[in-house]
Amino acid sequence: MHNLGFALDGAWRVLLAGLALGAGLPVLFALGIRSLAWSTGGDPEVRDSGVIAPTPRPSGKVLAYLLFGTVVLGVLLGIAFIVASGFGKALSFEHIYPTIVSKH
């Protein structure tokens, strides 16, 4: 009975990591594209003199660049993890920033 609990606990952790790392970055990228499109403005208004350009939203661009930066950071951390393990090292988050350290 304990083996089933251990297996379900491990499966839950793998599912959570897969969703965060596998689907999380594409979702953040899609939200960045969406907020970049939102930053250009809404539907144009039509008045008597003609079409008025939509009002741009600078906060959408800021949000988009933050999301794109998060995606790039995630990709770079993944590459650093792969390279570090290839050299027999480990990626440590002991400090605020990640560092490559020797395996103990």
MDTraj code that builds the backbone (N, CA, C; nanometers):
import mdtraj as md
import numpy as np

residues = "MET HIS ASN LEU GLY PHE ALA LEU ASP GLY ALA TRP ARG VAL LEU LEU ALA GLY LEU ALA LEU GLY ALA GLY LEU PRO VAL LEU PHE ALA LEU GLY ILE ARG SER LEU ALA TRP SER THR GLY GLY ASP PRO GLU VAL ARG ASP SER GLY VAL ILE ALA PRO THR PRO ARG PRO SER GLY LYS VAL LEU ALA TYR LEU LEU PHE GLY THR VAL VAL LEU GLY VAL LEU LEU GLY ILE ALA PHE ILE VAL ALA SER GLY PHE GLY LYS ALA LEU SER PHE GLU HIS ILE TYR PRO THR ILE VAL SER LYS HIS".split()
xyz = np.array([
    [0.0820, -0.1196, 0.0000],
    [0.0000, 0.0000, 0.0000],
    [0.0865, 0.1262, 0.0000],
    [0.1993, 0.1210, 0.0684],
    [0.2868, 0.2375, 0.0714],
    [0.3498, 0.2626, -0.0652],
    [0.3719, 0.1564, -0.1416],
    [0.4319, 0.1734, -0.2744],
    [0.3406, 0.2532, -0.3670],
    [0.2113, 0.2304, -0.3569],
    [0.1159, 0.3046, -0.4391],
    [0.1188, 0.4530, -0.4032],
    [0.1278, 0.4825, -0.2758],
    [0.1367, 0.6224, -0.2331],
    [0.2629, 0.6889, -0.2836],
    [0.3761, 0.6162, -0.2785],
    [0.5011, 0.6712, -0.3299],
    [0.4924, 0.6936, -0.4809],
    [0.4310, 0.5999, -0.5512],
    [0.4186, 0.6120, -0.6969],
    [0.3298, 0.7305, -0.7341],
    [0.2184, 0.7480, -0.6644],
    [0.1297, 0.8602, -0.6938],
    [0.1947, 0.9931, -0.6580],
    [0.2719, 0.9969, -0.5507],
    [0.3415, 1.1190, -0.5139],
    [0.4454, 1.1547, -0.6205],
    [0.5186, 1.0564, -0.6679],
    [0.6169, 1.0808, -0.7737],
    [0.5510, 1.1217, -0.9039],
    [0.4387, 1.0594, -0.9378],
    [0.3680, 1.0938, -1.0612],
    [0.3143, 1.2366, -1.0551],
    [0.2669, 1.2773, -0.9380],
    [0.2149, 1.4132, -0.9220],
    [0.3268, 1.5159, -0.9430],
    [0.4458, 1.4869, -0.8883],
    [0.5579, 1.5792, -0.9023],
    [0.6041, 1.5876, -1.0485],
    [0.6063, 1.4750, -1.1177],
    [0.6461, 1.4744, -1.2583],
    [0.5436, 1.5508, -1.3423],
    [0.4152, 1.5329, -1.3131],
    [0.3106, 1.6043, -1.3859],
    [0.3223, 1.7549, -1.3637],
    [0.3458, 1.7955, -1.2409],
    [0.3585, 1.9376, -1.2105],
    [0.4813, 1.9987, -1.2790],
    [0.5942, 1.9284, -1.2753],
    [0.7151, 1.9788, -1.3419],
    [0.6951, 1.9835, -1.4931],
    [0.6273, 1.8840, -1.5491],
    [0.6013, 1.8833, -1.6930],
    [0.5126, 1.9984, -1.7361],
    [0.4121, 2.0286, -1.6551],
    [0.3248, 2.1413, -1.6886],
    [0.3980, 2.2741, -1.6756],
    [0.4777, 2.2873, -1.5712],
    [0.5485, 2.4142, -1.5499],
    [0.6564, 2.4363, -1.6546],
    [0.7348, 2.3355, -1.6834],
    [0.8474, 2.3522, -1.7752],
    [0.8095, 2.3221, -1.9202],
    [0.7220, 2.2261, -1.9411],
    [0.6872, 2.1880, -2.0774],
    [0.5854, 2.2784, -2.1412],
    [0.4778, 2.3097, -2.0688],
    [0.3715, 2.3917, -2.1251],
    [0.3757, 2.5343, -2.0737],
    [0.4486, 2.5580, -1.9667],
    [0.4507, 2.6908, -1.9063],
    [0.5165, 2.7953, -1.9935],
    [0.6309, 2.7642, -2.0513],
    [0.7001, 2.8618, -2.1341],
    [0.6236, 2.8954, -2.2627],
    [0.5655, 2.7976, -2.3335],
    [0.4842, 2.8358, -2.4500],
    [0.3611, 2.9187, -2.4136],
    [0.3036, 2.8930, -2.2957],
    [0.1886, 2.9728, -2.2524],
    [0.2325, 3.1167, -2.2247],
    [0.3472, 3.1338, -2.1583],
    [0.3980, 3.2686, -2.1335],
    [0.4301, 3.3409, -2.2638],
    [0.4859, 3.2693, -2.3613],
    [0.5143, 3.3298, -2.4914],
    [0.3847, 3.3722, -2.5605],
    [0.2826, 3.2877, -2.5550],
    [0.1542, 3.3215, -2.6167],
    [0.0903, 3.4417, -2.5487],
    [0.1023, 3.4495, -2.4162],
    [0.0495, 3.5661, -2.3457],
    [0.1278, 3.6926, -2.3820],
    [0.2582, 3.6777, -2.4065],
    [0.3378, 3.7916, -2.4510],
    [0.2946, 3.8414, -2.5876],
    [0.2679, 3.7500, -2.6781],
    [0.2178, 3.7884, -2.8112],
    [0.0818, 3.8562, -2.7992],
    [-0.0027, 3.8022, -2.7134],
    [-0.1359, 3.8583, -2.6936],
    [-0.1293, 3.9992, -2.6352],
    [-0.0407, 4.0199, -2.5365],
    [-0.0306, 4.1528, -2.4769],
    [0.0367, 4.2516, -2.5720],
    [0.1242, 4.2017, -2.6597],
    [0.1834, 4.2887, -2.7607],
    [0.0762, 4.3351, -2.8601],
    [-0.0146, 4.2458, -2.8954],
    [-0.1249, 4.2844, -2.9835],
    [-0.2205, 4.3799, -2.9119],
    [-0.2399, 4.3572, -2.7812],
    [-0.3285, 4.4435, -2.7033],
    [-0.2702, 4.5836, -2.6910],
    [-0.1377, 4.5939, -2.6941],
    [-0.0735, 4.7240, -2.6757],
    [-0.0962, 4.8178, -2.7941],
    [-0.1319, 4.7646, -2.9097],
    [-0.1522, 4.8509, -3.0265],
    [-0.2844, 4.9258, -3.0203],
    [-0.3753, 4.8828, -2.9375],
    [-0.5020, 4.9538, -2.9214],
    [-0.6192, 4.8679, -2.9617],
    [-0.7362, 4.9192, -2.9367],
    [-0.8586, 4.8469, -2.9667],
    [-0.9078, 4.8748, -3.1067],
    [-1.0357, 4.8542, -3.1264],
    [-1.0962, 4.8810, -3.2565],
    [-1.0957, 5.0316, -3.2823],
    [-1.0700, 5.0706, -3.4072],
    [-1.0728, 5.2145, -3.4375],
    [-1.2153, 5.2685, -3.4294],
    [-1.2245, 5.3913, -3.3858],
    [-1.3548, 5.4569, -3.3781],
    [-1.3815, 5.5327, -3.5082],
    [-1.5027, 5.5289, -3.5537],
    [-1.5395, 5.6001, -3.6759],
    [-1.6181, 5.7239, -3.6360],
    [-1.5717, 5.8374, -3.6812],
    [-1.6426, 5.9629, -3.6552],
    [-1.6775, 6.0279, -3.7880],
    [-1.7360, 6.1433, -3.7818],
    [-1.7799, 6.2118, -3.9028],
    [-1.6634, 6.2433, -3.9966],
    [-1.5473, 6.2767, -3.9390],
    [-1.4353, 6.3157, -4.0240],
    [-1.3580, 6.1955, -4.0780],
    [-1.3912, 6.0776, -4.0339],
    [-1.3211, 5.9596, -4.0828],
    [-1.2784, 5.8684, -3.9675],
    [-1.1811, 5.7848, -3.9956],
    [-1.1353, 5.6870, -3.8975],
    [-1.0286, 5.7492, -3.8072],
    [-1.0436, 5.7279, -3.6787],
    [-0.9438, 5.7744, -3.5827],
    [-0.8614, 5.6540, -3.5400],
    [-0.7314, 5.6723, -3.5330],
    [-0.6423, 5.5621, -3.4960],
    [-0.6693, 5.5196, -3.3517],
    [-0.6541, 5.3912, -3.3238],
    [-0.6771, 5.3435, -3.1877],
    [-0.5715, 5.3982, -3.0913],
    [-0.6090, 5.4072, -2.9656],
    [-0.5170, 5.4573, -2.8640],
    [-0.4206, 5.3465, -2.8231],
    [-0.2909, 5.3694, -2.8357],
    [-0.1945, 5.2659, -2.7952],
    [-0.1881, 5.2528, -2.6430],
    [-0.1531, 5.1340, -2.5973],
    [-0.1402, 5.1057, -2.4546],
    [0.0048, 5.0656, -2.4260],
    [0.0854, 5.1542, -2.3714],
    [0.2260, 5.1214, -2.3453],
    [0.2425, 5.0116, -2.2399],
    [0.1466, 4.9970, -2.1511],
    [0.1578, 4.8922, -2.0490],
    [0.1549, 4.7526, -2.1114],
    [0.0898, 4.7389, -2.2251],
    [0.0882, 4.6104, -2.2944],
    [0.2255, 4.5725, -2.3460],
    [0.3001, 4.6703, -2.3965],
    [0.4361, 4.6418, -2.4443],
    [0.5280, 4.6056, -2.3283],
    [0.5141, 4.6764, -2.2173],
    [0.5967, 4.6459, -2.1004],
    [0.5685, 4.5039, -2.0520],
    [0.4414, 4.4683, -2.0440],
    [0.4037, 4.3335, -2.0018],
    [0.4555, 4.2287, -2.1000],
    [0.4462, 4.2580, -2.2290],
    [0.4946, 4.1640, -2.3303],
    [0.6441, 4.1418, -2.3177],
    [0.7200, 4.2500, -2.2993],
    [0.8652, 4.2353, -2.2867],
    [0.9037, 4.1633, -2.1589],
    [0.8291, 4.1830, -2.0512],
    [0.8545, 4.1079, -1.9284],
    [0.8293, 3.9582, -1.9488],
    [0.7214, 3.9258, -2.0194],
    [0.6905, 3.7851, -2.0462],
    [0.7949, 3.7228, -2.1386],
    [0.8367, 3.7953, -2.2414],
    [0.9398, 3.7433, -2.3311],
    [1.0725, 3.7251, -2.2572],
    [1.1045, 3.8181, -2.1676],
    [1.2258, 3.8045, -2.0874],
    [1.2218, 3.6827, -1.9974],
    [1.1058, 3.6535, -1.9417],
    [1.0897, 3.5343, -1.8582],
    [1.1101, 3.4076, -1.9396],
    [1.0586, 3.4055, -2.0612],
    [1.0755, 3.2891, -2.1480],
    [1.2230, 3.2710, -2.1845],
    [1.2904, 3.3797, -2.2201],
    [1.4327, 3.3707, -2.2549],
    [1.5135, 3.3245, -2.1342],
    [1.4812, 3.3753, -2.0153],
    [1.5508, 3.3335, -1.8942],
    [1.5303, 3.1848, -1.8668],
    [1.4083, 3.1359, -1.8863],
    [1.3819, 2.9935, -1.8681],
    [1.4590, 2.9066, -1.9660],
    [1.4676, 2.9506, -2.0899],
    [1.5432, 2.8748, -2.1910],
    [1.6920, 2.8745, -2.1572],
    [1.7448, 2.9898, -2.1164],
    [1.8865, 2.9977, -2.0815],
    [1.9192, 2.9127, -1.9581],
    [1.8293, 2.9102, -1.8613],
    [1.8513, 2.8248, -1.7444],
    [1.8488, 2.6769, -1.7830],
    [1.7609, 2.6403, -1.8743],
    [1.7564, 2.5025, -1.9216],
    [1.8840, 2.4631, -1.9939],
    [1.9343, 2.5518, -2.0782],
    [2.0593, 2.5239, -2.1486],
    [2.1759, 2.5161, -2.0501],
    [2.1767, 2.6053, -1.9496],
    [2.2830, 2.6025, -1.8483],
    [2.2790, 2.4718, -1.7685],
    [2.1606, 2.4225, -1.7384],
    [2.1474, 2.2958, -1.6661],
    [2.2018, 2.1794, -1.7491],
    [2.1683, 2.1783, -1.8768],
    [2.2146, 2.0706, -1.9653],
    [2.3655, 2.0751, -1.9821],
    [2.4213, 2.1941, -2.0034],
    [2.5652, 2.2073, -2.0210],
    [2.6389, 2.1717, -1.8922],
    [2.5875, 2.2176, -1.7779],
    [2.6528, 2.1885, -1.6499],
    [2.6533, 2.0392, -1.6217],
    [2.5430, 1.9720, -1.6456],
    [2.5401, 1.8275, -1.6208],
    [2.6271, 1.7524, -1.7216],
    [2.6461, 1.8057, -1.8394],
    [2.7347, 1.7439, -1.9369],
    [2.8806, 1.7497, -1.8955],
    [2.9165, 1.8523, -1.8212],
    [3.0528, 1.8657, -1.7714],
    [3.0697, 1.8046, -1.6322],
    [2.9681, 1.7360, -1.5815],
    [2.9768, 1.6747, -1.4495],
    [2.9584, 1.7737, -1.3363],
    [2.8960, 1.8847, -1.3637],
    [2.8710, 1.9886, -1.2630],
    [2.7221, 1.9931, -1.2335],
    [2.6848, 2.0802, -1.1413],
    [2.5440, 2.0967, -1.1050],
    [2.5097, 2.2450, -1.1067],
    [2.3840, 2.2742, -1.1272],
    [2.3346, 2.4111, -1.1242],
    [2.2780, 2.4359, -0.9850],
    [2.3327, 2.5322, -0.9140],
    [2.2931, 2.5585, -0.7760],
    [2.2182, 2.6912, -0.7669],
    [2.1103, 2.6906, -0.6913],
    [2.0340, 2.8123, -0.6646],
    [2.0502, 2.8523, -0.5184],
    [2.1690, 2.8269, -0.4647],
    [2.1957, 2.8560, -0.3250],
    [2.1873, 3.0061, -0.2977],
    [2.2325, 3.0866, -0.3896],
    [2.2234, 3.2318, -0.3774],
    [2.1041, 3.2782, -0.4599],
    [2.0887, 3.4034, -0.4766],
    [1.9758, 3.4554, -0.5539],
    [1.9893, 3.4182, -0.7010],
    [2.1095, 3.4211, -0.7526],
    [2.1335, 3.3911, -0.8932],
    [2.1888, 3.2483, -0.9063],
    [2.1621, 3.1804, -1.0176],
    [2.2130, 3.0432, -1.0343],
    [2.3633, 3.0404, -1.0619],
    [2.4286, 2.9409, -1.0044],
    [2.5719, 2.9231, -1.0274],
    [2.5989, 2.7759, -1.0610],
    [2.7055, 2.7537, -1.1342],
    [2.7472, 2.6174, -1.1677],
    [2.8521, 2.5762, -1.0663],
    [2.8257, 2.4668, -0.9940],
    [2.9143, 2.4181, -0.8885],
    [2.9503, 2.2725, -0.9144],
    [3.0532, 2.2258, -0.8468],
    [3.0933, 2.0855, -0.8581],
    [2.9942, 1.9977, -0.7838],
    [2.9715, 1.8788, -0.8360],
    [2.8836, 1.7841, -0.7668],
    [2.9573, 1.7277, -0.6488],
    [2.8883, 1.7066, -0.5401],
    [2.9519, 1.6530, -0.4191],
    [2.9454, 1.5034, -0.4171],
])
top = md.Topology()
chain = top.add_chain()
for i, resn in enumerate(residues, 1):
    res = top.add_residue(resn, chain, resSeq=i)
    for name in ("N", "CA", "C"):
        top.add_atom(name, md.element.get_by_symbol(name[0]), res)
traj = md.Trajectory(xyz[None], top)
